[in-house]
Structures are given as C-alpha cells and as structure tokens.
C-alpha cells in the first residue's frame, strides 16, 4: 500500500489540523501536544488528526538502529486514539518517504488531508536529512497555506518529558518515575509460554511472558507488579533476569501471580510495573532462593494491603 492510500481518511474529516511523530510511549508530553492540537482544531472549526508511523523512521535511515519501543504498535495506536483526536493515520516509513523534501511531504498532506494547521514541538524537524525545522516550516506554511503552531515541551519537575528519558529510567529499573512521565504504569504485554518450570518445583509457579525483542525492558531484578488476565487484575511479583542461580544466560520475564492457580498457557497477559523491590541475586543454594522469594511475595502483599498496587 502506497503513502497516498495510507493517508486516506473520511471526507468529512478533511480540512484538518494535524501533528506528526513516532509518539513512542504516548507519554504526558504527547498527550499535552494532542490536547493543544484538539484545542486549535476546535477553535478553527477543523478536524484534528495524528500522523504516526508503523515502523521507526530511524531504522530506515540507519539499518543498524535497534528500536526499543515503550509500547507495541497496537497499544500505541489505542493510546493515540484515546487522546480524543478525530483520526489517527499510521503510515509506513520507507526510503521513498525518507527522500521526500519537507515541502513535498507537506504538499501531500495538504492534498490528502486538507491540512490547514500543523502542530509540533519546538525540536520538530522533517524532510530529507531533517532539513526543515520550525523556522523553515513556518515559511513553508505561508507558501503552502497552513498555519504552524509550536507547543512547548511538557515538563515534570525539572525534567522534560521525553521518550528517551523514560526509556533510560526503565533500563535503570526506575519504573516508578518512568510511570509518572508516562502518565500510567509502565507495562509489558505478551503471551504466556512454557518455561523451565523451576518456579513450580520451588513452590512459586510463574507465568513466562513472550515479549517482542523491540520492546524496552526494565533492568534485571524483582518488581512489585499487577498482572491483568482477561480484564481481571492480580497482585504479582515479577522477575526480569537470567536466573543466575541456575546458570541461565537469556533474559526472561516471569511473573508469580499471588493466590492464582489457573492454566493460562497461550493466553495474553499484561504486567504493570509499580516499583523495583531488589536487584537480581545469585544464591548459594535453593533454600536461600526460596526464602528470598517468600520475602518478595510478602513485600507484594504489604504493598497490596496498603493500597499502593492499585
């Protein structure tokens, strides 16, 4: 499917104000931008729309680039639609788009979407070799017939809310602050697969989660989490790591769901991360490992009873 077909929307939504971006994580900064977009569209009696990408543009420009997304593409689309815009259009970024000048791409948006306004952040750049910054975009707007609105970057405390910062927080295990910037709990989704079944033999049967390799994961350790299965939430202790006590090497995500004994192999599971309880440890023996696991589960129960795992 070509770009023109991917940009096809209902005729009554044309004459629009739009914003463009990867929107990885759909964090508080993205939601702030969407709010400003909707406000401007309503003020000018236009529809509001978000243009995003099915893949990461950087992976096309640099083949060695490895995406580390904060959400799956499907979750991103749902979150973008939940912002309240009139339409979300996802396009495939390929070499043809990479080679388009900013003027050519904007002209296409004018023709396909009836773009009357472009709402972006202060660091936004587009076009071949990122040729057009906000100054040039304002000039192109005057030439092509659309207004440019530049929205300030959202801040939380002294920090700017950006996908890169959130990704760094997660990779350091700071899921609590990452969730603050996301505006929701950081989560991992996937299907439950068969593991080594060591947890069951230790008295703590775990659900092993299959996660796409392009999704960001927290640093190795034990986390207080909430597992959601078929819309029902359960407190859980989640291990992210390599099982070093048993000589493991590959990173796994395993969840012990408290007071739960159903067979969920093959089912979809979502894990929301609340806080890191401890780092991954190599134990001298199984007894020490079991004692620590009991302590971890006890800590999750305390957090549940206090209302912190809501």
Secondary structure, DSSP 8 states (H G I E B T S, - for coil): --HHHHT---GGG-SEEEEE---TT--HHHHHHHHHHHHHHHHTT-EEEEEEESS-HHHHH-TT----BSS-HHHHHHHHHTTT-SEEEEE---HHHHTS-HHHHHHHHHHHH-EEEEEEETT--BSGGG-B-HHHHHHHHHHHT-EEEEE---EETTEE--HHHHHHHHHTT-HHHHHHHHTS-EEEEEEEE----HHHHTT---EEEE--TTB----SEEEEEEEEETTEEEEEEEEEE--GGGT--S-EEEEEETT-----TTSEEEEEEEEEEEE----SSHHHHHHHHHHHHHHHHHHHHTT---
